[in-house]
Amino acid sequence: MVLAAGLGERMRPITSTMPKPLVKVAGQAMLDFVLDRLADAGVERAVVNVHYLADQIERHLASRKKPQIVISDERAKLLDTGGGVVKALPQLGHEPFFHVNSDTLWIDGVRPNLTRLAETFDATAMDALLLLAPVATSIGYAGRGDFSMTTDGRLVRRDENKVAPFVYAGAALLRTELFKNAPAGAFALTRLFDRAAASGRLHGLRLDGVWMHVGTPEAIAQAEAAIAASAA
C-alpha cells in the first residue's frame, strides 16, 4: 500500500495546486519513485489511497502498468495513516504487505532495501518491520528521531524529552493482524506501532544507503544534490 492522500501542507506553496506525491525531485514525481522501487522488488499490485487533489493522482497513474494500481478513494473523508489502511484492507488481502509513504525517498546501498525488508520479515515474531534511517546521516531531517533498537531488532519508542538514533523512513512490512481491533475512522498508524512494541512484535531494519526527508520546498534541493552525488 502506498499512502498518497495527505494534504502536504508543509510543502506549500507548491502543493496549493499539486498534490505532494506528484512533486518532482530530480525530474521524477516522488510517487513514481516509490512505485518503481516496489516494481523492482517484485510487487505486482499496489493500492494507492487518494484524497487531496485526487483527480490529479488518478490521471497520473492511469497509464501505469507495473505495478497494477488499485485506488482506495478517501475523497469523502481523510482517514490518516492508520484509518486509510483499514479502509483498504479488503483490497490488500491477508498476507503481509509493504506499506510505503508516497513522499519517502532513499538511495539504496549494495542491495535494495525493500528486498532486505522482505528477507528479514518473520511473521512468527513480528507484526511490523520498519525501515529505519540513522538520524545522523539522513538528508533534510532535523528531528530527534523516533526509535532506539535492541540487539535483536525490537524497537523502543523515543521518550518525549530525549533523542533516539533512528527515524522511521516511511517504508515497512506489516501483517494484517496488526490492524485487529483497530480504532474506527481516522487514526495514526503510530498507535498500532506502539501496541506492537508493547508486545515485542515491532521490529526494525537499518536502511542501507541514504534516506532523504523531503518535507518542505527547501528540502527538494538537498535531496537532488544527494541523488546527483550518488550518481557521480
Accessible surface in RSA format (square Angstrom, percent):
REM  Atomic radii and reference values for relative SASA: ProtOr
REM  Chains: A
REM  Algorithm: Lee & Richards
REM  Probe-radius: 1.40
REM  Slices: 20
REM RES _ NUM      All-atoms   Total-Side   Main-Chain    Non-polar    All polar
REM                ABS   REL    ABS   REL    ABS   REL    ABS   REL    ABS   REL
RES MET A   1     9.39   4.9   0.00   0.0   9.39  22.3   0.00   0.0   9.39  12.4
RES VAL A   2     0.00   0.0   0.00   0.0   0.00   0.0   0.00   0.0   0.00   0.0
RES LEU A   3    19.33  10.8  14.65  10.5   4.68  11.8  14.98  10.5   4.35  11.7
RES ALA A   4     2.27   2.1   0.00   0.0   2.27   5.2   1.46   2.1   0.81   2.2
RES ALA A   5     5.40   5.0   4.00   6.2   1.39   3.2   4.00   5.6   1.39   3.7
RES GLY A   6    41.63  51.3   0.00   N/A  41.63  51.3  31.87  87.5   9.76  21.8
RES LEU A   7    63.44  35.3  58.68  42.0   4.75  12.0  58.68  41.2   4.75  12.8
RES GLY A   8    16.55  20.4   0.00   N/A  16.55  20.4   9.88  27.1   6.67  14.9
RES GLU A   9   109.60  62.9  95.57  72.3  14.03  33.4  23.83  46.1  85.77  70.0
RES ARG A  10   145.07  60.9 127.49  65.0  17.57  41.8  76.57 104.6  68.50  41.5
RES MET A  11     0.39   0.2   0.00   0.0   0.39   0.9   0.00   0.0   0.39   0.5
RES ARG A  12   106.32  44.6  91.87  46.8  14.45  34.4  42.35  57.9  63.97  38.8
RES PRO A  13   105.19  76.7  97.24  88.6   7.95  28.9  98.29  81.2   6.89  42.8
RES ILE A  14    59.41  33.8  48.64  36.2  10.77  26.0  57.01  41.1   2.40   6.5
RES THR A  15     0.00   0.0   0.00   0.0   0.00   0.0   0.00   0.0   0.00   0.0
RES SER A  16    56.53  47.8  36.38  48.5  20.15  46.4  25.09  53.4  31.44  44.0
RES THR A  17   105.88  75.3  93.75  95.0  12.14  28.9  73.84  99.2  32.04  48.4
RES MET A  18    69.85  36.2  69.85  46.2   0.00   0.0  68.26  58.0   1.59   2.1
RES PRO A  19     0.73   0.5   0.73   0.7   0.00   0.0   0.73   0.6   0.00   0.0
RES LYS A  20    24.76  12.1  24.76  15.2   0.00   0.0   9.24   8.3  15.52  16.5
RES PRO A  21     3.81   2.8   3.81   3.5   0.00   0.0   3.81   3.1   0.00   0.0
RES LEU A  22    19.52  10.9  15.75  11.3   3.76   9.5  15.75  11.1   3.76  10.1
RES VAL A  23     4.61   3.0   4.28   3.9   0.33   0.8   4.61   4.0   0.00   0.0
RES LYS A  24   130.23  63.5 118.23  72.5  11.99  28.6  64.54  58.1  65.69  70.0
RES VAL A  25     6.29   4.1   1.69   1.5   4.60  11.1   1.69   1.5   4.60  12.5
RES ALA A  26    56.29  51.8  19.87  30.7  36.42  82.9  33.27  46.9  23.02  61.0
RES GLY A  27    62.75  77.4   0.00   N/A  62.75  77.4  33.09  90.8  29.66  66.4
RES GLN A  28    65.74  36.8  61.66  45.1   4.08   9.7  25.94  55.2  39.81  30.2
RES ALA A  29     2.33   2.1   0.90   1.4   1.44   3.3   0.90   1.3   1.44   3.8
RES MET A  30     0.49   0.3   0.01   0.0   0.48   1.1   0.49   0.4   0.00   0.0
RES LEU A  31     0.00   0.0   0.00   0.0   0.00   0.0   0.00   0.0   0.00   0.0
RES ASP A  32    26.95  18.9  26.95  26.8   0.00   0.0   6.52  15.3  20.43  20.4
RES PHE A  33    24.09  12.1  23.32  14.4   0.77   2.0  23.94  14.5   0.15   0.4
RES VAL A  34     0.61   0.4   0.61   0.6   0.00   0.0   0.61   0.5   0.00   0.0
RES LEU A  35     0.00   0.0   0.00   0.0   0.00   0.0   0.00   0.0   0.00   0.0
RES ASP A  36    50.24  35.2  49.19  49.0   1.05   2.5  19.05  44.8  31.19  31.1
RES ARG A  37    56.14  23.6  53.86  27.5   2.29   5.4   6.89   9.4  49.25  29.8
RES LEU A  38     1.99   1.1   1.99   1.4   0.00   0.0   1.99   1.4   0.00   0.0
RES ALA A  39    30.41  28.0  14.41  22.2  16.00  36.4  15.49  21.8  14.92  39.5
RES ASP A  40   118.97  83.3  80.29  79.9  38.68  91.5  30.38  71.5  88.59  88.4
RES ALA A  41    34.38  31.6   2.14   3.3  32.24  73.3   6.74   9.5  27.63  73.2
RES GLY A  42    54.09  66.7   0.00   N/A  54.09  66.7  35.64  97.8  18.44  41.3
RES VAL A  43    33.75  22.2  23.13  20.9  10.62  25.6  29.01  25.2   4.74  12.8
RES GLU A  44   146.10  83.9 131.82  99.7  14.28  34.0  49.65  96.0  96.45  78.7
RES ARG A  45   111.80  46.9  94.13  48.0  17.66  42.1  39.56  54.1  72.23  43.8
RES ALA A  46     2.23   2.1   0.78   1.2   1.45   3.3   2.23   3.1   0.00   0.0
RES VAL A  47     2.27   1.5   1.78   1.6   0.49   1.2   1.78   1.5   0.49   1.3
RES VAL A  48     0.00   0.0   0.00   0.0   0.00   0.0   0.00   0.0   0.00   0.0
RES ASN A  49     3.74   2.6   3.74   3.6   0.00   0.0   0.00   0.0   3.74   3.6
RES VAL A  50     0.00   0.0   0.00   0.0   0.00   0.0   0.00   0.0   0.00   0.0
RES HIS A  51    46.73  25.5  36.98  25.7   9.75  24.9  16.97  17.5  29.76  34.6
RES TYR A  52    38.48  18.0  34.66  19.7   3.82   9.9  33.88  25.5   4.60   5.7
RES LEU A  53    60.25  33.6  45.89  32.8  14.37  36.1  54.30  38.1   5.96  16.0
RES ALA A  54     4.40   4.1   1.00   1.5   3.40   7.7   1.00   1.4   3.40   9.0
RES ASP A  55    81.03  56.8  78.35  78.0   2.69   6.3  21.77  51.2  59.27  59.1
RES GLN A  56    49.87  27.9  46.26  33.8   3.60   8.6  15.98  34.0  33.89  25.7
RES ILE A  57     0.00   0.0   0.00   0.0   0.00   0.0   0.00   0.0   0.00   0.0
RES GLU A  58    58.54  33.6  52.21  39.5   6.33  15.1  18.65  36.1  39.89  32.6
RES ARG A  59   162.19  68.1 143.95  73.4  18.24  43.4  76.45 104.5  85.74  52.0
RES HIS A  60    70.24  38.4  46.24  32.1  24.00  61.4  36.73  37.9  33.51  39.0
RES LEU A  61     6.45   3.6   3.04   2.2   3.41   8.6   3.08   2.2   3.37   9.1
RES ALA A  62    85.47  78.6  45.95  70.9  39.52  89.9  57.26  80.6  28.21  74.7
RES SER A  63    86.94  73.5  72.30  96.5  14.63  33.7  47.50 101.2  39.43  55.2
RES ARG A  64    51.38  21.6  31.48  16.0  19.90  47.4  19.64  26.8  31.75  19.2
RES LYS A  65   164.64  80.3 144.90  88.9  19.74  47.0 115.34 103.8  49.30  52.5
RES LYS A  66   160.55  78.3 154.03  94.5   6.52  15.5  96.16  86.6  64.39  68.6
RES PRO A  67     1.14   0.8   0.00   0.0   1.14   4.1   1.14   0.9   0.00   0.0
RES GLN A  68    99.54  55.7  96.27  70.4   3.27   7.8  32.79  69.8  66.75  50.6
RES ILE A  69    34.27  19.5   9.37   7.0  24.90  60.0   9.37   6.7  24.90  67.6
RES VAL A  70    26.87  17.7  23.19  21.0   3.68   8.9  26.87  23.3   0.00   0.0
RES ILE A  71    46.81  26.6  29.14  21.7  17.67  42.6  29.14  21.0  17.67  48.0
RES SER A  72     3.39   2.9   0.91   1.2   2.48   5.7   2.48   5.3   0.91   1.3
RES ASP A  73    65.63  46.0  54.47  54.2  11.16  26.4  28.76  67.7  36.87  36.8
RES GLU A  74     3.17   1.8   0.27   0.2   2.90   6.9   2.90   5.6   0.27   0.2
RES ARG A  75    89.77  37.7  71.92  36.7  17.85  42.5  52.25  71.4  37.52  22.7
RES ALA A  76   110.96 102.0  66.97 103.3  43.99 100.1  78.56 110.6  32.39  85.8
RES LYS A  77   120.53  58.8 114.31  70.1   6.22  14.8  77.27  69.6  43.26  46.1
RES LEU A  78    56.27  31.3  44.65  31.9  11.62  29.2  44.65  31.4  11.62  31.3
RES LEU A  79    23.79  13.2  23.79  17.0   0.00   0.0  23.79  16.7   0.00   0.0
RES ASP A  80    67.41  47.2  53.91  53.7  13.50  31.9  20.19  47.5  47.22  47.1
RES THR A  81    51.99  37.0  50.27  51.0   1.72   4.1  47.52  63.8   4.47   6.8
RES GLY A  82     0.00   0.0   0.00   N/A   0.00   0.0   0.00   0.0   0.00   0.0
RES GLY A  83     2.90   3.6   0.00   N/A   2.90   3.6   1.12   3.1   1.77   4.0
RES GLY A  84     0.00   0.0   0.00   N/A   0.00   0.0   0.00   0.0   0.00   0.0
RES VAL A  85     0.00   0.0   0.00   0.0   0.00   0.0   0.00   0.0   0.00   0.0
RES VAL A  86    53.29  35.1  47.49  43.0   5.80  14.0  47.49  41.3   5.80  15.7
RES LYS A  87    97.82  47.7  75.58  46.4  22.25  53.0  35.27  31.7  62.55  66.6
RES ALA A  88     0.00   0.0   0.00   0.0   0.00   0.0   0.00   0.0   0.00   0.0
RES LEU A  89    40.17  22.4  36.95  26.4   3.22   8.1  37.23  26.1   2.94   7.9
RES PRO A  90   117.74  85.8  77.56  70.7  40.19 146.1  90.68  74.9  27.07 168.2
RES GLN A  91    57.81  32.3  51.23  37.4   6.58  15.7  26.85  57.2  30.95  23.5
RES LEU A  92    29.73  16.6   8.71   6.2  21.02  52.8  11.04   7.8  18.70  50.3
RES GLY A  93    34.14  42.1   0.00   N/A  34.14  42.1  29.77  81.7   4.38   9.8
RES HIS A  94   160.60  87.8 146.42 101.8  14.18  36.3  98.86 101.9  61.74  71.8
RES GLU A  95   127.63  73.3 126.56  95.7   1.08   2.6  59.38 114.9  68.25  55.7
RES PRO A  96    52.42  38.2  33.25  30.3  19.17  69.7  33.25  27.5  19.17 119.1
RES PHE A  97    17.72   8.9  12.78   7.9   4.94  12.8  17.72  10.7   0.00   0.0
RES PHE A  98    26.91  13.5  23.03  14.3   3.88  10.1  23.03  14.0   3.88  11.1
RES HIS A  99     1.94   1.1   1.94   1.3   0.00   0.0   1.94   2.0   0.00   0.0
RES VAL A 100     0.02   0.0   0.02   0.0   0.00   0.0   0.02   0.0   0.00   0.0
RES ASN A 101    40.30  27.8  40.30  38.9   0.00   0.0   6.36  15.3  33.93  32.8
RES SER A 102     5.60   4.7   5.06   6.7   0.55   1.3   0.00   0.0   5.60   7.9
RES ASP A 103    40.92  28.7  36.89  36.7   4.03   9.5   4.99  11.7  35.93  35.8
RES THR A 104     5.44   3.9   3.09   3.1   2.35   5.6   5.44   7.3   0.00   0.0
RES LEU A 105     3.43   1.9   3.43   2.5   0.00   0.0   3.43   2.4   0.00   0.0
RES TRP A 106     0.97   0.4   0.54   0.3   0.43   1.0   0.38   0.2   0.59   1.0
RES ILE A 107    32.75  18.6  32.67  24.3   0.08   0.2  32.75  23.6   0.00   0.0
RES ASP A 108    37.86  26.5  21.21  21.1  16.65  39.4  13.78  32.4  24.08  24.0
RES GLY A 109    31.42  38.7   0.00   N/A  31.42  38.7  16.49  45.3  14.92  33.4
RES VAL A 110   144.21  94.9 110.93 100.4  33.28  80.2 119.42 103.8  24.80  67.3
RES ARG A 111   100.86  42.3 100.55  51.3   0.31   0.7  49.79  68.1  51.07  30.9
RES PRO A 112    64.95  47.3  64.81  59.1   0.14   0.5  64.81  53.5   0.14   0.9
RES ASN A 113     0.29   0.2   0.00   0.0   0.29   0.7   0.00   0.0   0.29   0.3
RES LEU A 114     3.69   2.1   3.12   2.2   0.57   1.4   3.12   2.2   0.57   1.5
RES THR A 115    39.69  28.2  36.79  37.3   2.89   6.9  30.05  40.4   9.64  14.6
RES ARG A 116    46.08  19.3  45.06  23.0   1.02   2.4   7.05   9.6  39.03  23.7
RES LEU A 117     0.00   0.0   0.00   0.0   0.00   0.0   0.00   0.0   0.00   0.0
RES ALA A 118    53.01  48.7  35.38  54.6  17.64  40.1  36.13  50.9  16.88  44.7
RES GLU A 119   113.20  65.0  75.79  57.3  37.41  89.1  47.94  92.7  65.26  53.3
RES THR A 120    56.27  40.0  41.20  41.8  15.08  35.9  34.72  46.6  21.55  32.6
RES PHE A 121    31.63  15.8  11.00   6.8  20.64  53.7  11.00   6.7  20.64  59.1
RES ASP A 122    60.37  42.3  56.43  56.2   3.94   9.3  20.70  48.7  39.67  39.6
RES ALA A 123    42.14  38.7  34.28  52.9   7.87  17.9  34.51  48.6   7.64  20.2
RES THR A 124   118.74  84.4  91.36  92.6  27.38  65.2  86.63 116.4  32.10  48.5
RES ALA A 125    38.59  35.5  32.23  49.7   6.36  14.5  35.67  50.2   2.92   7.7
RES MET A 126    16.30   8.4  16.30  10.8   0.00   0.0  16.30  13.9   0.00   0.0
RES ASP A 127    19.50  13.7  19.50  19.4   0.00   0.0   0.00   0.0  19.50  19.4
RES ALA A 128     0.00   0.0   0.00   0.0   0.00   0.0   0.00   0.0   0.00   0.0
RES LEU A 129     0.70   0.4   0.70   0.5   0.00   0.0   0.70   0.5   0.00   0.0
RES LEU A 130     0.02   0.0   0.02   0.0   0.00   0.0   0.02   0.0   0.00   0.0
RES LEU A 131     0.00   0.0   0.00   0.0   0.00   0.0   0.00   0.0   0.00   0.0
RES LEU A 132     0.00   0.0   0.00   0.0   0.00   0.0   0.00   0.0   0.00   0.0
RES ALA A 133     0.66   0.6   0.66   1.0   0.00   0.0   0.66   0.9   0.00   0.0
RES PRO A 134    15.83  11.5  15.83  14.4   0.00   0.0  15.83  13.1   0.00   0.0
RES VAL A 135    37.13  24.4  31.40  28.4   5.73  13.8  31.40  27.3   5.73  15.5
RES ALA A 136   101.24  93.1  58.84  90.8  42.41  96.5  69.69  98.1  31.55  83.6
RES THR A 137    80.60  57.3  68.15  69.1  12.45  29.7  69.83  93.8  10.77  16.3
RES SER A 138    16.62  14.0   0.38   0.5  16.24  37.4   0.57   1.2  16.04  22.5
RES ILE A 139    50.68  28.8  48.78  36.3   1.90   4.6  50.49  36.4   0.20   0.5
RES GLY A 140    29.36  36.2   0.00   N/A  29.36  36.2   9.62  26.4  19.74  44.2
RES TYR A 141    46.75  21.8  26.48  15.1  20.27  52.7  19.23  14.4  27.52  33.9
RES ALA A 142   108.70  99.9  66.75 103.0  41.95  95.4  76.51 107.7  32.20  85.3
RES GLY A 143    37.19  45.9   0.00   N/A  37.19  45.9  24.00  65.9  13.19  29.5
RES ARG A 144   124.61  52.3 116.81  59.5   7.79  18.6  33.42  45.7  91.18  55.3
RES GLY A 145     1.71   2.1   0.00   N/A   1.71   2.1   0.00   0.0   1.71   3.8
RES ASP A 146    36.62  25.7  34.93  34.8   1.70   4.0   4.02   9.5  32.61  32.5
RES PHE A 147     2.89   1.4   2.89   1.8   0.00   0.0   2.89   1.8   0.00   0.0
RES SER A 148    43.70  36.9  43.67  58.3   0.03   0.1  28.49  60.7  15.21  21.3
RES MET A 149    56.63  29.3  25.61  17.0  31.01  73.8  24.79  21.1  31.83  42.2
RES THR A 150    57.59  41.0  44.45  45.1  13.14  31.3  52.33  70.3   5.26   8.0
RES THR A 151   155.41 110.5 114.35 115.9  41.05  97.8  93.13 125.1  62.28  94.1
RES ASP A 152    82.67  57.9  56.03  55.8  26.63  63.0  48.88 115.0  33.79  33.7
RES GLY A 153    14.33  17.7   0.00   N/A  14.33  17.7  13.69  37.6   0.64   1.4
RES ARG A 154   105.30  44.2 105.30  53.7   0.00   0.0  16.41  22.4  88.89  53.9
RES LEU A 155     7.03   3.9   0.00   0.0   7.03  17.7   0.04   0.0   6.99  18.8
RES VAL A 156    79.54  52.3  76.87  69.6   2.68   6.4  79.48  69.1   0.07   0.2
RES ARG A 157    80.91  34.0  70.14  35.8  10.77  25.6  49.65  67.9  31.26  18.9
RES ARG A 158    69.10  29.0  52.12  26.6  16.99  40.4   7.75  10.6  61.35  37.2
RES ASP A 159    84.20  59.0  76.31  76.0   7.89  18.7  21.11  49.7  63.10  62.9
RES GLU A 160   145.61  83.6 128.80  97.4  16.81  40.0  48.90  94.6  96.71  79.0
RES ASN A 161   131.57  90.7 107.08 103.5  24.49  59.0  29.50  71.0 102.07  98.7
RES LYS A 162   127.37  62.1 121.86  74.8   5.51  13.1  78.92  71.0  48.45  51.6
RES VAL A 163   116.78  76.8  97.01  87.8  19.77  47.6  97.01  84.3  19.77  53.6
RES ALA A 164     8.57   7.9   2.08   3.2   6.48  14.7   4.34   6.1   4.22  11.2
RES PRO A 165    73.38  53.5  59.86  54.6  13.52  49.2  70.14  57.9   3.24  20.2
RES PHE A 166    21.33  10.7  21.33  13.2   0.00   0.0  21.33  12.9   0.00   0.0
RES VAL A 167     6.31   4.2   6.31   5.7   0.00   0.0   6.31   5.5   0.00   0.0
RES TYR A 168    41.84  19.5  34.11  19.4   7.73  20.1  34.11  25.6   7.73   9.5
RES ALA A 169     0.00   0.0   0.00   0.0   0.00   0.0   0.00   0.0   0.00   0.0
RES GLY A 170     3.02   3.7   0.00   N/A   3.02   3.7   2.90   8.0   0.12   0.3
RES ALA A 171     0.00   0.0   0.00   0.0   0.00   0.0   0.00   0.0   0.00   0.0
RES ALA A 172     0.00   0.0   0.00   0.0   0.00   0.0   0.00   0.0   0.00   0.0
RES LEU A 173    12.51   7.0  12.51   8.9   0.00   0.0  12.51   8.8   0.00   0.0
RES LEU A 174     0.00   0.0   0.00   0.0   0.00   0.0   0.00   0.0   0.00   0.0
RES ARG A 175    51.14  21.5  50.98  26.0   0.16   0.4   0.72   1.0  50.43  30.6
RES THR A 176    23.38  16.6  17.21  17.4   6.17  14.7  10.33  13.9  13.06  19.7
RES GLU A 177    85.41  49.0  73.68  55.7  11.73  27.9  40.70  78.7  44.70  36.5
RES LEU A 178     5.01   2.8   2.97   2.1   2.04   5.1   4.94   3.5   0.07   0.2
RES PHE A 179    10.33   5.2   0.69   0.4   9.64  25.1   1.43   0.9   8.90  25.5
RES LYS A 180   147.44  71.9 135.71  83.3  11.73  27.9  87.91  79.1  59.53  63.4
RES ASN A 181   127.56  88.0  91.84  88.7  35.73  86.0  32.58  78.4  94.98  91.8
RES ALA A 182    25.62  23.6   2.52   3.9  23.09  52.5   2.52   3.6  23.09  61.2
RES PRO A 183    36.21  26.4  22.42  20.4  13.79  50.1  34.29  28.3   1.92  11.9
RES ALA A 184   101.50  93.3  68.96 106.4  32.54  74.0  77.34 108.9  24.16  64.0
RES GLY A 185    34.05  42.0   0.00   N/A  34.05  42.0  19.95  54.7  14.10  31.6
RES ALA A 186    50.56  46.5  25.80  39.8  24.76  56.3  25.89  36.5  24.67  65.4
RES PHE A 187     8.34   4.2   0.50   0.3   7.84  20.4   8.34   5.1   0.00   0.0
RES ALA A 188    34.49  31.7  31.89  49.2   2.60   5.9  31.89  44.9   2.60   6.9
RES LEU A 189     5.49   3.1   5.49   3.9   0.00   0.0   5.49   3.9   0.00   0.0
RES THR A 190    63.29  45.0  63.29  64.2   0.00   0.0  48.24  64.8  15.05  22.7
RES ARG A 191   135.34  56.8 125.92  64.2   9.43  22.4  43.97  60.1  91.37  55.4
RES LEU A 192     3.88   2.2   3.88   2.8   0.00   0.0   3.88   2.7   0.00   0.0
RES PHE A 193     4.00   2.0   4.00   2.5   0.00   0.0   4.00   2.4   0.00   0.0
RES ASP A 194    65.18  45.7  58.37  58.1   6.81  16.1  28.16  66.3  37.03  36.9
RES ARG A 195   104.81  44.0  95.48  48.7   9.32  22.2  70.66  96.6  34.15  20.7
RES ALA A 196     3.83   3.5   0.10   0.2   3.73   8.5   3.60   5.1   0.23   0.6
RES ALA A 197    28.90  26.6  12.58  19.4  16.32  37.1  13.62  19.2  15.28  40.5
RES ALA A 198    95.23  87.6  49.63  76.6  45.60 103.7  62.74  88.4  32.49  86.1
RES SER A 199    75.20  63.5  43.18  57.6  32.02  73.8  49.66 105.7  25.54  35.8
RES GLY A 200    21.10  26.0   0.00   N/A  21.10  26.0  13.03  35.8   8.07  18.1
RES ARG A 201    55.76  23.4  55.76  28.4   0.00   0.0  29.72  40.6  26.04  15.8
RES LEU A 202     1.00   0.6   0.09   0.1   0.92   2.3   0.09   0.1   0.92   2.5
RES HIS A 203    16.14   8.8  16.14  11.2   0.00   0.0  12.65  13.0   3.49   4.1
RES GLY A 204     8.41  10.4   0.00   N/A   8.41  10.4   0.00   0.0   8.41  18.8
RES LEU A 205    24.96  13.9  23.86  17.1   1.10   2.8  24.96  17.5   0.00   0.0
RES ARG A 206   127.94  53.7 124.83  63.6   3.11   7.4  39.49  54.0  88.45  53.6
RES LEU A 207     7.00   3.9   0.32   0.2   6.68  16.8   0.32   0.2   6.68  18.0
RES ASP A 208    51.95  36.4  47.47  47.2   4.48  10.6  13.80  32.5  38.15  38.0
RES GLY A 209    32.73  40.4   0.00   N/A  32.73  40.4  12.93  35.5  19.80  44.4
RES VAL A 210    48.27  31.8  48.24  43.7   0.03   0.1  48.27  41.9   0.00   0.0
RES TRP A 211    15.46   6.2  12.96   6.3   2.50   5.9  12.96   6.9   2.50   4.1
RES MET A 212     1.14   0.6   0.87   0.6   0.27   0.6   0.87   0.7   0.27   0.4
RES HIS A 213    53.83  29.4  51.40  35.7   2.43   6.2  37.43  38.6  16.41  19.1
RES VAL A 214     2.59   1.7   0.24   0.2   2.35   5.7   0.61   0.5   1.99   5.4
RES GLY A 215     1.65   2.0   0.00   N/A   1.65   2.0   0.79   2.2   0.86   1.9
RES THR A 216    41.25  29.3  41.19  41.8   0.06   0.1  32.85  44.1   8.40  12.7
RES PRO A 217    36.04  26.3  26.16  23.8   9.89  35.9  26.49  21.9   9.56  59.4
RES GLU A 218   127.16  73.0 113.72  86.0  13.44  32.0  73.42 142.0  53.74  43.9
RES ALA A 219     6.80   6.2   5.35   8.3   1.45   3.3   5.52   7.8   1.28   3.4
RES ILE A 220    24.30  13.8  24.30  18.1   0.00   0.0  24.30  17.5   0.00   0.0
RES ALA A 221    65.86  60.6  59.44  91.7   6.42  14.6  61.16  86.1   4.71  12.5
RES GLN A 222    93.07  52.0  84.95  62.1   8.13  19.3  34.11  72.6  58.96  44.7
RES ALA A 223     0.22   0.2   0.20   0.3   0.01   0.0   0.20   0.3   0.01   0.0
RES GLU A 224    63.68  36.6  59.71  45.2   3.97   9.5  17.15  33.2  46.54  38.0
RES ALA A 225    63.87  58.7  50.37  77.7  13.50  30.7  58.73  82.7   5.14  13.6
RES ALA A 226    18.63  17.1   7.62  11.8  11.01  25.1  15.87  22.4   2.76   7.3
RES ILE A 227    47.66  27.1  47.66  35.5   0.00   0.0  47.66  34.3   0.00   0.0
RES ALA A 228    63.30  58.2  50.22  77.5  13.08  29.8  57.72  81.3   5.58  14.8
RES ALA A 229    73.07  67.2  49.96  77.1  23.11  52.6  57.80  81.4  15.26  40.4
RES SER A 230    64.83  54.8  23.78  31.7  41.05  94.6  27.49  58.5  37.33  52.3
RES ALA A 231    88.07  81.0  48.79  75.3  39.28  89.3  58.83  82.8  29.24  77.5
RES ALA A 232   120.11 110.4  49.04  75.7  71.07 161.7  87.20 122.8  32.91  87.2
END  Absolute sums over single chains surface
CHAIN  1 A    10899.4       8474.2       2425.2       6235.1       4664.4
END  Absolute sums over all chains
TOTAL         10899.4       8474.2       2425.2       6235.1       4664.4
